[in-house]
Amino acid sequence: MVSASSNALSRSGFWDAYPKASIDFCEPNYIYNPFMAEAFNSISSLSIVYLGIVGLIRTRKKQWCSDCIYERWAFYSMYTCAVLIGLGSTTLHATLTAFGQASDEVPMLLSNVSFFALMLEHDSEPNKLKYPWLPAAIPFMKLACIVIYLVFQDNFFVFLSMYGGGVVYLITRMATLTFFKREEPFEEKMRKEFLVPWFIYAFLTFVCFGFGAWIMDMMFCDKILGSGWLILQAVMHPLWHFGAMLGTHLAICFAAMVRCAALGAPIQVEYFMLLPFVTGGRRQRKKTLKKKNI
């Protein structure tokens, strides 16, 4: 088991009788309630559920940059995964069981697949896919992720490699789309005004902030607990939840911005239930085929 928790402070609880997760966290177990292993980590996970629900409502109420069914499906899929991740994370931290861990980690892998599929089609025609085979391939990609995960479920580092590798690829893809100069003047204008600041100042800020809190929680738990500042063990992993939640949402907004720019639709940012969302204005130009794909 990958563990950051102190046995000296942790207590026995109701879920100890069930198959355990392959990871534990810095917050001492069952010190507030015998039925909830990590209270602060469990409650903070609900922020991810909030993101998913608000995202689903917004996606239903507003069009994105085109009426493409595939595009809308991708946003629905990612926000549905956010709901499942939040519920799974709550279950994991409340029980520290293998079932709770799977319910948290499997939707994270599936979310990467949906985001990957959306980014592949970021510059396709409004109602014509660049890769017509992609919708049929997505279920097989998700099934492969589930099978590999279940086979190696006891090894946390297999999941970490799968998920981390996907995240690194997607961030690299986002960076390419951010810093690659466009030949089309409208796209170049949108890139400078929206993609660059949203990627550098917004998305990367929350991702680095959240991941830094995760590293502190996992790598320096003994020092945190030994410092006497026990409030740190209650907030470090929740900070990761908030950072990951906002970083994920901003990544989805970034994908919407890229799509708007490619279609020649002015990017508009509107706030809905405390979160920013991207919608496309009326298209000002027809999409032109490019000799060089990004």
MITIKE-295133 format. One record per residue (C-alpha): residue number from 1; y, z, x; residue in one letter. Coordinates in steps of 0.25 Angstrom, whole numbers. Example, Ala and Ser with C-alpha at 12.3 -4.5 7.8 and 13.67 -1.06 7.14 Angstrom:
2
+------+-------+-------+-------+------+
| resi |     v |     w |     u | resn |
+------+-------+-------+-------+------+
|    1 |   -18 |    31 |    49 |    A |
|    2 |    -4 |    29 |    55 |    S |
+------+-------+-------+-------+------+
end
This chain:
294
+------+-------+-------+-------+------+
| resi |     v |     w |     u | resn |
+------+-------+-------+-------+------+
|    1 |     0 |     0 |     0 |    M |
|    2 |    14 |    -3 |     5 |    V |
|    3 |    21 |    10 |     2 |    S |
|    4 |    35 |    15 |     4 |    A |
|    5 |    33 |    28 |    -4 |    S |
|    6 |    32 |    42 |     1 |    S |
|    7 |    19 |    49 |    -3 |    N |
|    8 |    26 |    62 |     0 |    A |
|    9 |    36 |    60 |   -12 |    L |
|   10 |    27 |    52 |   -21 |    S |
|   11 |    19 |    58 |   -32 |    R |
|   12 |     6 |    54 |   -40 |    S |
|   13 |     8 |    47 |   -53 |    G |
|   14 |     1 |    41 |   -65 |    F |
|   15 |     0 |    27 |   -59 |    W |
|   16 |    -7 |    32 |   -46 |    D |
|   17 |   -21 |    30 |   -53 |    A |
|   18 |   -19 |    15 |   -54 |    Y |
|   19 |   -20 |     4 |   -43 |    P |
|   20 |    -8 |     6 |   -34 |    K |
|   21 |     2 |    -5 |   -30 |    A |
|   22 |     2 |    -9 |   -15 |    S |
|   23 |    16 |    -5 |   -13 |    I |
|   24 |    24 |     8 |   -15 |    D |
|   25 |    39 |    11 |   -14 |    F |
|   26 |    48 |    21 |    -9 |    C |
|   27 |    51 |    28 |   -21 |    E |
|   28 |    41 |    40 |   -22 |    P |
|   29 |    31 |    39 |   -33 |    N |
|   30 |    30 |    47 |   -46 |    Y |
|   31 |    41 |    57 |   -42 |    I |
|   32 |    48 |    55 |   -56 |    Y |
|   33 |    37 |    52 |   -66 |    N |
|   34 |    22 |    52 |   -64 |    P |
|   35 |    21 |    38 |   -72 |    F |
|   36 |    32 |    31 |   -64 |    M |
|   37 |    30 |    30 |   -49 |    A |
|   38 |    43 |    25 |   -45 |    E |
|   39 |    54 |    28 |   -55 |    A |
|   40 |    66 |    21 |   -48 |    F |
|   41 |    59 |     9 |   -44 |    N |
|   42 |    53 |     7 |   -58 |    S |
|   43 |    66 |     8 |   -65 |    I |
|   44 |    74 |    -1 |   -56 |    S |
|   45 |    63 |   -12 |   -58 |    S |
|   46 |    68 |   -13 |   -72 |    L |
|   47 |    81 |   -20 |   -66 |    S |
|   48 |    72 |   -32 |   -64 |    I |
|   49 |    67 |   -32 |   -78 |    V |
|   50 |    82 |   -32 |   -82 |    Y |
|   51 |    84 |   -44 |   -74 |    L |
|   52 |    73 |   -52 |   -80 |    G |
|   53 |    76 |   -49 |   -94 |    I |
|   54 |    91 |   -52 |   -93 |    V |
|   55 |    87 |   -65 |   -85 |    G |
|   56 |    77 |   -69 |   -96 |    L |
|   57 |    88 |   -67 |  -107 |    I |
|   58 |    98 |   -75 |   -99 |    R |
|   59 |    89 |   -86 |   -97 |    T |
|   60 |    86 |   -87 |  -112 |    R |
|   61 |   101 |   -86 |  -116 |    K |
|   62 |   106 |   -96 |  -105 |    K |
|   63 |   102 |  -110 |  -100 |    Q |
|   64 |   102 |  -111 |   -85 |    W |
|   65 |   106 |  -124 |   -78 |    C |
|   66 |    97 |  -133 |   -86 |    S |
|   67 |    88 |  -133 |   -98 |    D |
|   68 |    76 |  -135 |   -89 |    C |
|   69 |    64 |  -127 |   -95 |    I |
|   70 |    58 |  -125 |   -81 |    Y |
|   71 |    71 |  -119 |   -76 |    E |
|   72 |    72 |  -110 |   -88 |    R |
|   73 |    58 |  -106 |   -86 |    W |
|   74 |    60 |  -102 |   -71 |    A |
|   75 |    72 |   -93 |   -75 |    F |
|   76 |    63 |   -87 |   -86 |    Y |
|   77 |    52 |   -85 |   -77 |    S |
|   78 |    60 |   -78 |   -66 |    M |
|   79 |    67 |   -68 |   -75 |    Y |
|   80 |    53 |   -65 |   -82 |    T |
|   81 |    48 |   -62 |   -68 |    C |
|   82 |    59 |   -53 |   -66 |    A |
|   83 |    55 |   -45 |   -79 |    V |
|   84 |    41 |   -44 |   -74 |    L |
|   85 |    45 |   -40 |   -60 |    I |
|   86 |    54 |   -29 |   -66 |    G |
|   87 |    43 |   -24 |   -75 |    L |
|   88 |    32 |   -25 |   -64 |    G |
|   89 |    41 |   -18 |   -54 |    S |
|   90 |    43 |    -7 |   -64 |    T |
|   91 |    28 |    -6 |   -66 |    T |
|   92 |    26 |    -6 |   -51 |    L |
|   93 |    36 |     5 |   -47 |    H |
|   94 |    31 |    13 |   -59 |    A |
|   95 |    16 |    13 |   -56 |    T |
|   96 |    15 |     8 |   -42 |    L |
|   97 |     2 |     1 |   -47 |    T |
|   98 |    -4 |   -12 |   -43 |    A |
|   99 |    -2 |   -17 |   -57 |    F |
|  100 |    13 |   -14 |   -56 |    G |
|  101 |    14 |   -20 |   -42 |    Q |
|  102 |     8 |   -33 |   -48 |    A |
|  103 |    17 |   -33 |   -60 |    S |
|  104 |    29 |   -32 |   -50 |    D |
|  105 |    25 |   -42 |   -39 |    E |
|  106 |    18 |   -53 |   -47 |    V |
|  107 |    31 |   -57 |   -55 |    P |
|  108 |    39 |   -57 |   -42 |    M |
|  109 |    30 |   -68 |   -37 |    L |
|  110 |    30 |   -76 |   -50 |    L |
|  111 |    46 |   -75 |   -49 |    S |
|  112 |    46 |   -81 |   -36 |    N |
|  113 |    38 |   -93 |   -41 |    V |
|  114 |    48 |   -95 |   -53 |    S |
|  115 |    59 |   -94 |   -43 |    F |
|  116 |    53 |  -104 |   -34 |    F |
|  117 |    50 |  -114 |   -45 |    A |
|  118 |    65 |  -113 |   -50 |    L |
|  119 |    70 |  -116 |   -36 |    M |
|  120 |    61 |  -128 |   -34 |    L |
|  121 |    68 |  -134 |   -46 |    E |
|  122 |    82 |  -130 |   -43 |    H |
|  123 |    87 |  -144 |   -42 |    D |
|  124 |    78 |  -151 |   -52 |    S |
|  125 |    84 |  -160 |   -64 |    E |
|  126 |    87 |  -151 |   -76 |    P |
|  127 |    75 |  -155 |   -84 |    N |
|  128 |    66 |  -161 |   -73 |    K |
|  129 |    58 |  -153 |   -62 |    L |
|  130 |    58 |  -158 |   -48 |    K |
|  131 |    44 |  -152 |   -47 |    Y |
|  132 |    37 |  -155 |   -60 |    P |
|  133 |    24 |  -148 |   -56 |    W |
|  134 |    32 |  -135 |   -54 |    L |
|  135 |    30 |  -129 |   -68 |    P |
|  136 |    15 |  -131 |   -67 |    A |
|  137 |    14 |  -125 |   -53 |    A |
|  138 |    22 |  -113 |   -56 |    I |
|  139 |    11 |  -106 |   -64 |    P |
|  140 |     1 |  -108 |   -53 |    F |
|  141 |    11 |  -103 |   -42 |    M |
|  142 |    13 |   -90 |   -51 |    K |
|  143 |    -3 |   -89 |   -52 |    L |
|  144 |    -5 |   -90 |   -37 |    A |
|  145 |     6 |   -79 |   -35 |    C |
|  146 |    -2 |   -70 |   -45 |    I |
|  147 |   -15 |   -73 |   -39 |    V |
|  148 |   -11 |   -71 |   -24 |    I |
|  149 |    -4 |   -58 |   -28 |    Y |
|  150 |   -16 |   -52 |   -36 |    L |
|  151 |   -25 |   -56 |   -24 |    V |
|  152 |   -17 |   -48 |   -14 |    F |
|  153 |   -10 |   -38 |   -23 |    Q |
|  154 |   -14 |   -26 |   -14 |    D |
|  155 |    -6 |   -32 |    -3 |    N |
|  156 |     8 |   -31 |    -5 |    F |
|  157 |    12 |   -39 |     7 |    F |
|  158 |     5 |   -52 |     0 |    V |
|  159 |    15 |   -50 |   -12 |    F |
|  160 |    26 |   -48 |    -3 |    L |
|  161 |    23 |   -60 |     5 |    S |
|  162 |    22 |   -69 |    -7 |    M |
|  163 |    34 |   -63 |   -14 |    Y |
|  164 |    43 |   -62 |    -1 |    G |
|  165 |    39 |   -76 |     3 |    G |
|  166 |    43 |   -82 |   -10 |    G |
|  167 |    57 |   -74 |   -10 |    V |
|  168 |    60 |   -79 |     4 |    V |
|  169 |    57 |   -93 |     0 |    Y |
|  170 |    66 |   -92 |   -12 |    L |
|  171 |    77 |   -86 |    -5 |    I |
|  172 |    76 |   -97 |     6 |    T |
|  173 |    77 |  -107 |    -5 |    R |
|  174 |    89 |  -101 |   -11 |    M |
|  175 |    96 |  -100 |     2 |    A |
|  176 |    93 |  -115 |     4 |    T |
|  177 |    99 |  -118 |    -9 |    L |
|  178 |   111 |  -109 |    -6 |    T |
|  179 |   115 |  -114 |     8 |    F |
|  180 |   110 |  -129 |     7 |    F |
|  181 |   123 |  -137 |     5 |    K |
|  182 |   123 |  -147 |    -7 |    R |
|  183 |   127 |  -161 |    -7 |    E |
|  184 |   131 |  -160 |   -22 |    E |
|  185 |   145 |  -155 |   -23 |    P |
|  186 |   142 |  -147 |   -35 |    F |
|  187 |   130 |  -140 |   -30 |    E |
|  188 |   137 |  -137 |   -17 |    E |
|  189 |   148 |  -130 |   -25 |    K |
|  190 |   138 |  -122 |   -33 |    M |
|  191 |   131 |  -118 |   -20 |    R |
|  192 |   143 |  -113 |   -13 |    K |
|  193 |   149 |  -106 |   -26 |    E |
|  194 |   136 |  -100 |   -31 |    F |
|  195 |   123 |  -101 |   -23 |    L |
|  196 |   128 |   -96 |   -10 |    V |
|  197 |   135 |   -83 |   -15 |    P |
|  198 |   124 |   -80 |   -25 |    W |
|  199 |   113 |   -82 |   -14 |    F |
|  200 |   120 |   -75 |    -3 |    I |
|  201 |   128 |   -64 |    -9 |    Y |
|  202 |   120 |   -61 |   -22 |    A |
|  203 |   106 |   -64 |   -21 |    F |
|  204 |   104 |   -61 |    -6 |    L |
|  205 |   112 |   -48 |    -7 |    T |
|  206 |   103 |   -42 |   -18 |    F |
|  207 |    90 |   -48 |   -12 |    V |
|  208 |    93 |   -41 |     2 |    C |
|  209 |    98 |   -29 |    -5 |    F |
|  210 |    86 |   -27 |   -13 |    G |
|  211 |    76 |   -31 |    -2 |    F |
|  212 |    83 |   -21 |     7 |    G |
|  213 |    81 |   -10 |    -2 |    A |
|  214 |    66 |   -14 |    -4 |    W |
|  215 |    64 |   -14 |    12 |    I |
|  216 |    71 |     0 |    12 |    M |
|  217 |    62 |     5 |     1 |    D |
|  218 |    49 |     0 |     8 |    M |
|  219 |    52 |     2 |    23 |    M |
|  220 |    61 |    14 |    24 |    F |
|  221 |    55 |    23 |    12 |    C |
|  222 |    51 |    34 |    21 |    D |
|  223 |    65 |    35 |    27 |    K |
|  224 |    71 |    34 |    13 |    I |
|  225 |    63 |    46 |     8 |    L |
|  226 |    64 |    54 |    21 |    G |
|  227 |    80 |    53 |    20 |    S |
|  228 |    81 |    62 |     8 |    G |
|  229 |    88 |    51 |     1 |    W |
|  230 |    78 |    49 |   -10 |    L |
|  231 |    87 |    41 |   -19 |    I |
|  232 |    85 |    30 |    -9 |    L |
|  233 |    70 |    29 |   -13 |    Q |
|  234 |    74 |    28 |   -27 |    A |
|  235 |    84 |    17 |   -25 |    V |
|  236 |    79 |     8 |   -14 |    M |
|  237 |    68 |     0 |   -22 |    H |
|  238 |    77 |     0 |   -34 |    P |
|  239 |    87 |    -7 |   -26 |    L |
|  240 |    77 |   -17 |   -22 |    W |
|  241 |    74 |   -19 |   -37 |    H |
|  242 |    89 |   -22 |   -40 |    F |
|  243 |    91 |   -31 |   -28 |    G |
|  244 |    79 |   -39 |   -31 |    A |
|  245 |    83 |   -40 |   -46 |    M |
|  246 |    97 |   -45 |   -43 |    L |
|  247 |    92 |   -54 |   -32 |    G |
|  248 |    81 |   -60 |   -41 |    T |
|  249 |    91 |   -63 |   -52 |    H |
|  250 |   101 |   -69 |   -42 |    L |
|  251 |    90 |   -78 |   -36 |    A |
|  252 |    88 |   -83 |   -51 |    I |
|  253 |   103 |   -85 |   -52 |    C |
|  254 |   103 |   -93 |   -39 |    F |
|  255 |    92 |  -102 |   -44 |    A |
|  256 |   100 |  -105 |   -57 |    A |
|  257 |   112 |  -108 |   -48 |    M |
|  258 |   105 |  -117 |   -40 |    V |
|  259 |   100 |  -124 |   -52 |    R |
|  260 |   114 |  -125 |   -58 |    C |
|  261 |   119 |  -131 |   -45 |    A |
|  262 |   108 |  -142 |   -44 |    A |
|  263 |   110 |  -146 |   -59 |    L |
|  264 |   125 |  -147 |   -57 |    G |
|  265 |   128 |  -135 |   -67 |    A |
|  266 |   140 |  -126 |   -63 |    P |
|  267 |   134 |  -112 |   -60 |    I |
|  268 |   138 |  -101 |   -69 |    Q |
|  269 |   135 |   -86 |   -67 |    V |
|  270 |   136 |   -77 |   -80 |    E |
|  271 |   132 |   -62 |   -81 |    Y |
|  272 |   122 |   -58 |   -91 |    F |
|  273 |   118 |   -43 |   -93 |    M |
|  274 |   123 |   -40 |   -79 |    L |
|  275 |   116 |   -51 |   -72 |    L |
|  276 |   122 |   -64 |   -67 |    P |
|  277 |   116 |   -77 |   -72 |    F |
|  278 |   118 |   -92 |   -69 |    V |
|  279 |   120 |  -103 |   -79 |    T |
|  280 |   123 |  -117 |   -77 |    G |
|  281 |   136 |  -123 |   -83 |    G |
|  282 |   136 |  -138 |   -88 |    R |
|  283 |   131 |  -147 |   -78 |    R |
|  284 |   142 |  -155 |   -71 |    Q |
|  285 |   135 |  -165 |   -64 |    R |
|  286 |   121 |  -172 |   -65 |    K |
|  287 |   111 |  -168 |   -55 |    K |
|  288 |   109 |  -178 |   -43 |    T |
|  289 |    97 |  -180 |   -35 |    L |
|  290 |    98 |  -175 |   -21 |    K |
|  291 |    91 |  -181 |    -9 |    K |
|  292 |    89 |  -168 |    -3 |    K |
|  293 |    82 |  -156 |   -10 |    N |
|  294 |    85 |  -142 |    -7 |    I |
+------+-------+-------+-------+------+
end
